[in-house]
Amino acid sequence: MNLEDYQEKLKLSTQNSSIGEHIYEMMELFNDLANTKILSYYKYEYEYNDFFHQFTLDENGSKIDNPKLITKHYKILLRNKKTVFGYFLINKRIKSNSILQKLLKKIIKYLEKEKLIQKKLFENDIPFNIYLIHDDDLEMFSQNLKEGLEGLFNTEVICDNSIEKYLDVFKSKETKHIIIFLLDEYKIIQEFEERIKTLNELIIVIGPNDHHISMYCGKLGIDSYIPINEFRAENIKSIILEKRNTLLNKNKFGNKIIALSGIAGGIGTTTIAMNMSDLISKNLPNKNLLYIDLSTTKAISNLFLEKNPLPAKSIIDLINSNEFNIENNLENGLIKVRENFYCITGIQKHTDKEFIEKDVFIEKLLEYISASSNYFNFIVIDVGVTDASNLKSTIYDIVNDLWLVTEMTLPHISQLKTFYSLMKRAGLKDKISFLVNRFDSQNAISVSDVTSILNMNSEDKIQFDSFKIPNDYKVLGKCWNYCELASQNSSDSLFIKKLNSILEDKNFYKQENKEANTKGFFSFLFKGDKKI
């Protein structure tokens, strides 16, 4: 958290305390004016779809620590047009008057303000967007459902008859998207069949009690089908609350475990691994990626991905939790960067190195990677500096690809030669590819000298020609100073352009080419598509 964020949080915290006191004082006043002996306030929590007791006032306006159950009671619901905030529980029926009505409106207004402040302060409001896609014939039913869902979730529901215009929004992965199809026949599902197959989102279908349509939806990867004659809005809420933290993975083809290892410290391995992971997750929004910082020195990934200089939990806590469960893991060291990008930050003390190199830890780590591979299409492991320790040798053995990061200076290439020879003797040569960082630095030697030292053939030489990353020190230096990823803040930099090019060459994705302006100095020689 930077200074500006801290100051904003402090300001919001002060506002939250102040408005909370105002609300309490107004409730005291309501209790006096209504002349009730007991007034209890219950706050609505959307997450649990239930009301929770906050406090109880007696006839003198004092708080009662252990209020007795009122046998005969009356409720006053606190809500505006769409949002429910809670209710009052009082001991008698009261006669309404203009003063009490105005006071209730004032209380509701302040509860709405409190909700907005707490949303910014705690960031704990609805963590997803809801899209209701319906057949044209079900317009009226969809509007009624929209109002019901807005009441249940205290959020806006987007209602439309097509998903096409929202596809770019779905790709952002900054939040979870819930898509609800409301249909009375195959048509709308068939129309968007190809889109639905690839959308890695929670999709719910409300349709006719038709076994064939239900089976068809199942084949498209839709696992929640509700017959319209059995439909209740609460059914949808239970499905969403149950699955909101579930990591969906409908596209399990082409999965890979990739390790990046630097031939020496300070060579840029972690910078490349973090930015590469971010680029893959952005360009493949329907695939999930897990980044694991397995460096045996004090980790820095927490500064960039978690924005936390002193994380309470690290990879040791997570792996020792002995289970792969997204919801529980998020409390034990797993960090959600985006909906499809998760990370596990590394050790925070040099003394922790001995723990992660123990056989017991390695065994648990392998079990965790195996379990998580069912949910993540890509697992990127930042191994840190290359060595032949049991931990790193095990990782080299299980991964699909091992990317060795080096510089083209003589000391680095000499170290690379020794390690590369070890990998060839271990039968891992086919897994290895090279990333040459800062290839244009002052002491760099030529590609022909490198391949000669490593005794490589012409095919291997291509890697050193194609996978060279320039020394973009100005951009990366600024990003390091502010603990930012260049992929997020300097997407046009030489470093990121080259990383994109490497990932395209390795067939991870193909970026959409923007139409370039081809008109130049000799454009007068062309007319349309024909040469003059």
C-alpha positions as CSV (number, residue, x, y, z in Angstrom):
1,M,0.0,0.0,0.0
2,N,1.5,3.4,-1.0
3,L,1.1,6.6,0.9
4,E,-1.8,7.9,-1.2
5,D,-3.7,4.7,-0.7
6,Y,-3.0,4.8,3.1
7,Q,-4.2,8.4,3.3
8,E,-7.4,7.5,1.4
9,K,-8.1,4.5,3.7
10,L,-7.5,6.7,6.7
11,K,-9.9,9.3,5.4
12,L,-12.6,6.7,4.6
13,S,-12.1,5.1,8.1
14,T,-12.8,8.5,9.7
15,Q,-15.9,9.0,7.6
16,N,-17.1,5.5,8.4
17,S,-16.8,6.1,12.2
18,S,-18.5,9.5,11.9
19,I,-21.4,8.3,9.9
20,G,-21.8,5.2,12.1
21,E,-22.2,7.6,15.1
22,H,-24.8,9.6,13.2
23,I,-26.8,6.5,12.4
24,Y,-26.7,5.3,16.0
25,E,-27.9,8.8,17.3
26,M,-30.8,8.8,14.8
27,M,-31.8,5.4,15.9
28,E,-31.7,6.6,19.6
29,L,-34.0,9.5,18.6
30,F,-36.4,7.2,16.7
31,N,-36.6,5.0,19.8
32,D,-37.5,8.1,22.0
33,L,-40.0,9.5,19.5
34,A,-41.7,6.1,19.0
35,N,-41.8,5.6,22.7
36,T,-40.7,1.9,22.5
37,K,-39.2,0.0,25.4
38,I,-37.0,-2.1,23.2
39,L,-35.5,-1.4,19.7
40,S,-33.1,-3.9,18.1
41,Y,-31.2,-3.2,14.9
42,Y,-30.5,-6.1,12.5
43,K,-28.1,-5.5,9.6
44,Y,-28.5,-7.4,6.3
45,E,-25.4,-9.1,5.0
46,Y,-25.7,-10.1,1.3
47,E,-22.9,-12.7,1.6
48,Y,-25.0,-14.9,3.9
49,N,-28.4,-13.7,2.7
50,D,-29.4,-13.1,6.4
51,F,-29.9,-10.4,9.0
52,F,-27.4,-10.1,11.9
53,H,-28.1,-8.4,15.3
54,Q,-26.0,-5.2,15.8
55,F,-27.4,-3.7,19.0
56,T,-30.5,-3.3,21.2
57,L,-31.6,-0.1,22.9
58,D,-33.9,0.1,26.0
59,E,-36.4,2.9,26.7
60,N,-33.6,5.1,28.1
61,G,-31.5,4.8,25.0
62,S,-28.9,2.6,26.7
63,K,-27.4,-0.4,25.0
64,I,-28.5,-3.8,26.3
65,D,-25.7,-6.4,26.3
66,N,-27.8,-9.5,26.5
67,P,-31.3,-8.6,25.3
68,K,-34.2,-10.9,26.1
69,L,-36.2,-12.4,23.3
70,I,-39.3,-10.3,22.6
71,T,-42.3,-12.7,22.4
72,K,-44.5,-10.1,20.7
73,H,-42.6,-8.0,18.2
74,Y,-43.0,-5.9,15.0
75,K,-40.5,-5.3,12.2
76,I,-39.7,-2.1,10.3
77,L,-37.8,-2.9,7.1
78,L,-35.1,-0.4,6.2
79,R,-34.8,-0.3,2.5
80,N,-34.8,2.1,-0.5
81,K,-36.2,1.1,-3.9
82,K,-33.8,-1.8,-4.5
83,T,-31.5,-2.2,-1.6
84,V,-32.2,-3.8,1.8
85,F,-30.1,-2.5,4.7
86,G,-31.7,-4.2,7.6
87,Y,-34.7,-3.9,10.0
88,F,-35.8,-2.6,13.4
89,L,-37.4,-5.1,15.8
90,I,-39.7,-3.3,18.3
91,N,-41.9,-4.4,21.1
92,K,-45.2,-2.7,20.1
93,R,-47.1,-1.4,17.1
94,I,-46.5,2.3,16.6
95,K,-48.6,4.9,15.0
96,S,-46.9,6.4,12.0
97,N,-46.5,10.2,11.7
98,S,-44.7,12.6,9.5
99,I,-41.8,13.1,11.9
100,L,-41.1,9.4,12.2
101,Q,-41.4,8.9,8.5
102,K,-38.9,11.7,7.8
103,L,-36.5,10.2,10.4
104,L,-36.7,6.8,8.9
105,K,-35.9,8.2,5.4
106,K,-32.9,10.0,7.0
107,I,-31.7,6.8,8.6
108,I,-32.0,4.9,5.3
109,K,-30.2,7.7,3.5
110,Y,-27.3,7.5,5.9
111,L,-27.2,3.7,5.8
112,E,-26.8,4.0,2.0
113,K,-23.9,6.4,2.5
114,E,-22.4,4.0,5.1
115,K,-22.7,1.1,2.6
116,L,-20.9,3.1,-0.1
117,I,-18.1,4.1,2.2
118,Q,-17.6,0.6,3.5
119,K,-17.5,-0.7,-0.1
120,K,-14.5,1.5,-0.7
121,L,-13.0,0.9,2.7
122,F,-13.2,-2.8,3.0
123,E,-13.7,-3.7,-0.7
124,N,-16.1,-6.4,0.4
125,D,-19.1,-5.6,-1.7
126,I,-20.4,-7.8,-4.5
127,P,-17.2,-9.3,-6.0
128,F,-18.8,-10.1,-9.4
129,N,-21.0,-8.7,-12.2
130,I,-24.3,-10.4,-13.2
131,Y,-25.4,-10.5,-16.8
132,L,-28.9,-11.7,-17.6
133,I,-29.2,-12.8,-21.3
134,H,-32.7,-13.7,-22.4
135,D,-34.9,-14.7,-25.3
136,D,-37.0,-11.8,-26.8
137,D,-40.2,-13.6,-25.8
138,L,-39.1,-13.5,-22.1
139,E,-38.5,-9.8,-21.8
140,M,-41.0,-9.2,-19.1
141,F,-39.9,-12.3,-17.1
142,S,-36.3,-11.2,-17.4
143,Q,-37.1,-7.7,-16.0
144,N,-38.9,-9.2,-13.0
145,L,-35.9,-11.6,-12.4
146,K,-33.5,-8.6,-12.8
147,E,-35.3,-6.8,-10.0
148,G,-35.3,-9.9,-7.8
149,L,-31.6,-10.4,-8.3
150,E,-30.8,-6.8,-7.6
151,G,-32.7,-7.1,-4.4
152,L,-30.9,-10.3,-3.4
153,F,-27.4,-9.1,-4.2
154,N,-27.7,-5.4,-3.7
155,T,-26.1,-4.8,-7.1
156,E,-27.0,-3.8,-10.6
157,V,-27.9,-6.6,-13.0
158,I,-27.2,-6.1,-16.7
159,C,-30.1,-7.3,-18.9
160,D,-29.8,-7.9,-22.6
161,N,-30.6,-10.4,-25.4
162,S,-27.0,-10.8,-26.6
163,I,-23.6,-11.4,-25.0
164,E,-21.6,-10.1,-28.0
165,K,-21.1,-6.6,-26.7
166,Y,-19.8,-7.8,-23.4
167,L,-17.1,-10.2,-24.6
168,D,-14.3,-7.6,-24.2
169,V,-15.5,-7.0,-20.6
170,F,-15.4,-10.7,-19.9
171,K,-11.8,-10.8,-21.1
172,S,-10.6,-8.2,-18.6
173,K,-10.8,-10.7,-15.7
174,E,-10.6,-7.8,-13.2
175,T,-13.7,-9.3,-11.5
176,K,-15.8,-12.5,-11.7
177,H,-18.7,-12.5,-14.2
178,I,-21.9,-14.5,-13.6
179,I,-23.9,-15.1,-16.9
180,I,-27.5,-16.2,-16.6
181,F,-29.3,-17.4,-19.7
182,L,-33.1,-17.2,-19.7
183,L,-34.6,-19.2,-22.5
184,D,-37.6,-21.1,-23.7
185,E,-35.9,-23.0,-26.6
186,Y,-32.5,-24.0,-28.0
187,K,-32.1,-20.9,-30.2
188,I,-30.2,-18.4,-27.9
189,I,-27.8,-21.1,-26.7
190,Q,-27.1,-22.4,-30.2
191,E,-26.5,-18.8,-31.4
192,F,-23.7,-18.3,-28.9
193,E,-22.6,-22.0,-28.8
194,E,-18.9,-21.3,-29.8
195,R,-18.6,-18.4,-27.4
196,I,-20.1,-20.4,-24.5
197,K,-17.6,-23.3,-25.0
198,T,-14.6,-21.0,-24.4
199,L,-16.0,-18.6,-21.8
200,N,-14.4,-19.5,-18.5
201,E,-17.2,-18.0,-16.5
202,L,-19.9,-19.3,-14.2
203,I,-22.9,-19.8,-16.5
204,I,-26.4,-20.6,-15.2
205,V,-29.3,-21.5,-17.6
206,I,-33.0,-21.1,-16.7
207,G,-35.0,-23.0,-19.3
208,P,-37.9,-25.3,-19.9
209,N,-38.2,-28.7,-18.2
210,D,-36.7,-30.4,-21.2
211,H,-34.1,-33.2,-20.8
212,H,-32.7,-32.7,-24.3
213,I,-31.9,-28.9,-23.7
214,S,-30.5,-29.7,-20.3
215,M,-28.2,-32.4,-21.8
216,Y,-27.2,-30.0,-24.6
217,C,-26.2,-27.3,-22.0
218,G,-24.2,-30.0,-20.1
219,K,-22.2,-30.8,-23.3
220,L,-21.3,-27.1,-23.5
221,G,-19.8,-27.1,-20.0
222,I,-22.8,-25.5,-18.3
223,D,-23.2,-27.4,-15.1
224,S,-26.1,-25.4,-13.6
225,Y,-29.5,-25.9,-15.3
226,I,-32.7,-24.8,-13.5
227,P,-36.1,-25.8,-15.0
228,I,-38.2,-22.7,-15.2
229,N,-41.1,-24.4,-13.4
230,E,-38.9,-25.1,-10.4
231,F,-37.2,-21.7,-10.5
232,R,-36.8,-19.4,-7.4
233,A,-34.4,-16.5,-7.2
234,E,-33.0,-18.0,-4.0
235,N,-31.9,-21.0,-6.0
236,I,-29.6,-18.8,-8.1
237,K,-28.3,-17.1,-5.0
238,S,-27.3,-20.4,-3.4
239,I,-25.5,-21.5,-6.6
240,I,-23.6,-18.2,-6.9
241,L,-22.6,-18.1,-3.3
242,E,-21.5,-21.7,-3.4
243,K,-19.4,-21.3,-6.5
244,R,-18.3,-17.6,-6.4
245,N,-14.8,-18.6,-5.2
246,T,-14.5,-21.7,-7.3
247,L,-11.8,-21.5,-9.9
248,L,-13.4,-22.6,-13.2
249,N,-11.3,-24.3,-15.9
250,K,-13.3,-25.3,-18.9
251,N,-10.3,-25.2,-21.3
252,K,-7.9,-27.9,-20.2
253,F,-6.1,-28.5,-23.4
254,G,-2.5,-27.4,-23.9
255,N,-1.7,-27.2,-20.2
256,K,2.0,-26.6,-19.3
257,I,4.3,-26.4,-16.3
258,I,7.1,-24.0,-17.0
259,A,10.2,-23.3,-14.9
260,L,12.4,-20.2,-15.2
261,S,15.9,-20.4,-13.7
262,G,18.6,-17.8,-13.9
263,I,22.2,-18.8,-14.4
264,A,23.2,-16.2,-11.8
265,G,21.5,-13.9,-9.3
266,G,20.4,-10.4,-10.4
267,I,20.1,-11.5,-14.0
268,G,16.3,-10.6,-14.3
269,T,14.7,-14.0,-13.9
270,T,12.0,-12.9,-11.5
271,T,11.3,-9.8,-13.6
272,I,10.8,-11.8,-16.7
273,A,8.8,-14.5,-14.9
274,M,6.3,-12.1,-13.3
275,N,5.8,-10.0,-16.5
276,M,5.5,-13.1,-18.7
277,S,2.9,-14.5,-16.3
278,D,0.9,-11.3,-16.4
279,L,1.1,-11.2,-20.3
280,I,-0.1,-14.8,-20.6
281,S,-3.1,-14.3,-18.3
282,K,-4.1,-11.1,-20.1
283,N,-3.8,-12.5,-23.6
284,L,-5.5,-15.8,-22.7
285,P,-8.4,-14.6,-20.5
286,N,-10.1,-18.0,-20.6
287,K,-7.1,-19.8,-19.3
288,N,-5.9,-19.8,-15.6
289,L,-2.3,-19.2,-14.6
290,L,-0.5,-19.9,-11.3
291,Y,2.9,-18.2,-10.6
292,I,5.0,-19.9,-7.9
293,D,8.0,-18.0,-6.4
294,L,10.4,-20.9,-5.4
295,S,13.5,-18.7,-5.1
296,T,15.7,-19.9,-2.2
297,T,16.6,-16.3,-1.3
298,K,14.3,-13.7,0.2
299,A,11.4,-13.2,-2.3
300,I,10.5,-10.0,-4.0
301,S,7.4,-11.1,-5.9
302,N,5.2,-10.1,-3.0
303,L,6.1,-6.5,-3.6
304,F,4.9,-6.6,-7.2
305,L,2.0,-9.1,-7.2
306,E,0.7,-8.7,-3.6
307,K,1.7,-5.1,-3.0
308,N,2.7,-6.2,0.5
309,P,6.3,-5.8,1.8
310,L,5.6,-8.0,4.8
311,P,3.1,-10.8,4.0
312,A,1.7,-12.7,6.9
313,K,1.8,-16.0,4.9
314,S,4.2,-17.4,2.4
315,I,4.7,-20.5,0.3
316,I,5.7,-22.5,3.5
317,D,2.3,-21.8,5.2
318,L,0.4,-22.6,2.0
319,I,2.1,-25.9,1.2
320,N,2.0,-27.0,4.8
321,S,-1.8,-26.5,4.8
322,N,-1.9,-29.9,3.1
323,E,-4.8,-29.2,0.7
324,F,-5.7,-27.5,-2.5
325,N,-8.8,-25.5,-1.8
326,I,-9.0,-22.0,-3.4
327,E,-11.1,-20.5,-0.6
328,N,-8.9,-21.8,2.2
329,N,-5.6,-21.3,0.3
330,L,-6.5,-17.6,-0.1
331,E,-6.1,-17.3,3.7
332,N,-2.8,-19.2,3.7
333,G,-0.6,-17.5,1.2
334,L,-2.3,-17.8,-2.2
335,I,-2.9,-14.4,-3.8
336,K,-5.5,-13.6,-6.4
337,V,-4.0,-11.0,-8.8
338,R,-6.9,-11.3,-11.2
339,E,-9.7,-13.8,-11.8
340,N,-7.4,-16.0,-13.9
341,F,-4.0,-15.1,-12.4
342,Y,-3.0,-16.4,-9.0
343,C,0.4,-16.4,-7.3
344,I,2.3,-17.9,-4.4
345,T,4.9,-15.6,-3.1
346,G,8.2,-17.0,-1.8
347,I,10.1,-17.1,1.5
348,Q,10.6,-13.9,3.4
349,K,13.6,-15.0,5.5
350,H,16.9,-16.5,4.3
351,T,16.6,-19.0,7.2
352,D,13.5,-20.4,5.6
353,K,15.6,-21.9,2.8
354,E,16.3,-25.0,4.9
355,F,12.5,-25.7,5.2
356,I,11.8,-25.6,1.5
357,E,14.7,-27.9,0.8
358,K,13.5,-30.7,3.1
359,D,12.1,-33.8,1.5
360,V,8.8,-33.5,3.4
361,F,8.2,-30.0,1.9
362,I,9.2,-31.2,-1.6
363,E,6.7,-34.0,-1.4
364,K,3.9,-31.7,-0.3
365,L,4.8,-29.2,-3.0
366,L,4.6,-31.9,-5.7
367,E,1.2,-32.9,-4.4
368,Y,0.0,-29.3,-4.4
369,I,1.3,-28.8,-8.0
370,S,-0.4,-32.0,-9.1
371,A,-3.8,-31.0,-7.5
372,S,-3.6,-27.4,-8.9
373,S,-2.8,-28.6,-12.4
374,N,-6.5,-29.6,-12.7
375,Y,-7.5,-25.9,-12.3
376,F,-4.5,-24.0,-13.8
377,N,-3.6,-24.2,-17.5
378,F,-0.2,-22.7,-16.9
379,I,1.9,-23.1,-13.8
380,V,5.0,-20.8,-14.0
381,I,7.6,-21.7,-11.4
382,D,10.3,-19.1,-10.7
383,V,13.1,-21.3,-9.4
384,G,15.7,-18.6,-8.9
385,V,19.4,-19.3,-9.4
386,T,20.2,-22.7,-11.1
387,D,21.8,-25.4,-9.0
388,A,21.7,-29.1,-8.5
389,S,19.9,-29.2,-5.2
390,N,17.2,-31.8,-4.6
391,L,14.4,-29.2,-4.7
392,K,15.5,-27.7,-8.0
393,S,16.4,-31.0,-9.6
394,T,13.0,-32.3,-8.8
395,I,11.4,-29.2,-10.4
396,Y,13.5,-29.5,-13.5
397,D,12.4,-33.1,-13.8
398,I,8.6,-32.5,-13.5
399,V,8.2,-29.4,-15.7
400,N,7.3,-29.5,-19.4
401,D,9.7,-26.6,-20.3
402,L,12.8,-25.2,-18.6
403,W,13.8,-21.7,-19.6
404,L,17.3,-20.7,-18.7
405,V,17.9,-17.0,-18.3
406,T,21.4,-15.8,-19.0
407,E,23.4,-12.8,-20.2
408,M,25.8,-12.9,-23.0
409,T,28.9,-12.1,-21.0
410,L,31.8,-14.5,-20.8
411,P,31.4,-15.3,-17.0
412,H,27.6,-16.1,-17.5
413,I,28.2,-18.2,-20.6
414,S,30.9,-20.1,-18.8
415,Q,28.4,-20.9,-15.9
416,L,25.8,-21.8,-18.5
417,K,28.1,-24.2,-20.2
418,T,28.6,-26.2,-16.9
419,F,24.9,-26.3,-16.1
420,Y,23.9,-27.1,-19.6
421,S,26.3,-30.1,-19.7
422,L,24.7,-31.4,-16.5
423,M,21.2,-31.1,-17.9
424,K,22.2,-32.9,-21.1
425,R,23.7,-35.8,-19.1
426,A,20.4,-35.9,-17.1
427,G,18.5,-36.3,-20.3
428,L,16.7,-32.9,-20.0
429,K,18.2,-31.2,-23.1
430,D,14.9,-31.3,-25.0
431,K,13.1,-29.3,-22.2
432,I,15.6,-26.5,-22.3
433,S,15.3,-23.2,-24.1
434,F,17.3,-20.0,-23.5
435,L,16.3,-16.4,-22.8
436,V,19.1,-14.0,-23.2
437,N,18.5,-10.9,-21.1
438,R,20.2,-7.6,-21.7
439,F,21.8,-9.0,-24.8
440,D,23.0,-5.5,-25.9
441,S,24.9,-4.7,-22.7
442,Q,28.5,-3.4,-22.9
443,N,30.4,-6.7,-22.3
444,A,28.2,-9.0,-24.4
445,I,29.9,-11.4,-26.7
446,S,28.6,-12.5,-30.1
447,V,26.0,-15.3,-30.7
448,S,28.6,-17.3,-32.7
449,D,31.0,-17.1,-29.8
450,V,28.3,-18.3,-27.4
451,T,27.2,-21.2,-29.5
452,S,30.9,-22.2,-30.1
453,I,31.5,-22.2,-26.3
454,L,28.4,-24.3,-25.7
455,N,29.2,-26.6,-28.6
456,M,25.8,-26.1,-30.2
457,N,24.5,-26.9,-33.6
458,S,22.8,-24.5,-36.0
459,E,19.3,-25.4,-34.7
460,D,20.2,-24.5,-31.1
461,K,21.8,-21.3,-32.3
462,I,18.3,-20.0,-33.4
463,Q,17.3,-19.6,-29.7
464,F,20.0,-17.1,-29.1
465,D,19.0,-15.1,-32.2
466,S,15.2,-15.2,-31.5
467,F,14.9,-15.0,-27.8
468,K,17.1,-11.9,-27.0
469,I,15.7,-9.3,-24.6
470,P,17.1,-5.7,-24.8
471,N,18.5,-3.8,-21.8
472,D,15.5,-1.6,-21.3
473,Y,17.0,-0.2,-18.0
474,K,15.1,3.1,-17.9
475,V,11.6,1.5,-18.0
476,L,12.5,-1.4,-15.7
477,G,14.3,0.9,-13.3
478,K,11.2,3.1,-12.9
479,C,9.0,0.0,-12.5
480,W,11.3,-1.4,-9.8
481,N,11.3,1.9,-7.9
482,Y,7.5,1.8,-7.7
483,C,7.2,-2.1,-7.5
484,E,5.1,-2.1,-10.7
485,L,5.0,-4.6,-13.5
486,A,6.1,-3.2,-16.9
487,S,3.4,-5.3,-18.5
488,Q,0.8,-3.2,-16.7
489,N,2.4,0.3,-16.8
490,S,4.7,0.3,-19.8
491,S,3.1,-2.0,-22.4
492,D,4.8,-0.2,-25.3
493,S,8.3,-0.6,-23.9
494,L,11.0,-2.5,-25.7
495,F,11.1,-5.1,-22.9
496,I,7.4,-5.9,-23.1
497,K,7.3,-5.9,-26.9
498,K,10.1,-8.4,-26.9
499,L,8.5,-10.6,-24.3
500,N,5.2,-10.6,-26.3
501,S,7.2,-11.6,-29.4
502,I,8.9,-14.4,-27.6
503,L,5.6,-15.7,-26.2
504,E,4.1,-15.5,-29.7
505,D,7.1,-17.4,-31.2
506,K,6.6,-20.1,-28.5
507,N,2.9,-20.3,-29.6
508,F,1.3,-19.2,-26.4
509,Y,-0.9,-16.7,-28.2
510,K,-1.1,-14.4,-31.2
511,Q,-1.9,-10.8,-30.6
512,E,-4.4,-9.1,-32.8
513,N,-2.7,-6.9,-35.3
514,K,-3.9,-3.3,-35.4
515,E,-4.5,-1.8,-38.8
516,A,-1.4,0.1,-39.7
517,N,-1.4,3.2,-41.8
518,T,0.3,2.0,-44.9
519,K,0.2,5.3,-46.7
520,G,3.8,6.6,-47.0
521,F,5.9,8.7,-49.3
522,F,5.2,6.5,-52.4
523,S,1.5,6.0,-51.7
524,F,0.7,7.9,-54.8
525,L,1.9,4.9,-56.8
526,F,-1.1,2.9,-55.6
527,K,-4.8,3.3,-56.1
528,G,-6.9,1.0,-54.0
529,D,-5.4,-2.4,-54.3
530,K,-4.0,-1.9,-57.8
531,K,-0.7,-0.5,-58.8
532,I,-0.8,2.5,-61.2
